[in-house]
Amino acid sequence: MDSAEKALDLKMRNALQNGGYLVPGGRALFMEVMEQTTRRVWMTAAPITLADFEALEPDASLLKVGVATASMDQAAFQCSPGAPDEPVLERVINRRLYINVATPAPPHEWIASMELGGPVEITVNKAHIIGFEAGRFVVVMSLPEGDFVEVVGEPDGDEALVLPAGAELREIALQEPWLVKLPSPTRAFFWFGHSMRSFQGPVMLPS
């Protein structure tokens, strides 16, 4: 672990409460499933491969939500939605450990973009902390109502993204580790296609 990784790791661990879950793997591939009845979203507790996702055949009570690369260098969850004083919920699905990371917030609807190829928007309840190492360039989507940080995917195809009305993308250079406590509920924008991309927030940018 180099000095940038150590600095972020210390900052993350200091922010994590008892019962919180520090996700291993950094900018790796993770997959999620959702309970059909409760709409709880469960994420793999460790990185997986694309073959793992393709081979996943959950029972009828679960829906495969998706698979994507995390944009941040570290991530943690303080608790599962609706259980602030309890450890993050865990369960085993098809012999793999998952953690309960989110639930859709009312009205529980995915809002389609008015623009062809634009993002789907959803608001979710979660206690999500993400961290970026010093020296990185991080992509932010700015809207009139606030700034939204990259959470899912790589910036390679960002120039082709159809943005929400009034939005613009920009890079910020980090001189220090940046720890972001996403709001709950979190407003999330998702692009689906060859690869998934998501910006979430709003967040306070580093000074």
Buried (B, 14 or more C-beta within 10 A) or exposed (E): EEEBBEBBBEBBEEBBEEBBBBBEBBBBBBBBBBBEEEBBBBBBBBBBEEEBBEEBEBEEEBBBBBBBBBBBBBBBBBBBBEEEEEBBBEEEBEEBEBBBBBBBBEEEEEEEBEEEEBBBBBBBBBBBBBBBBBEBEBBBBBBEEBBBBBBBBBBEEBEEBEBBEEBEBEEBEBEBBBBBBBBBBBBBBBBEEEBBBBBBBBBEBBE
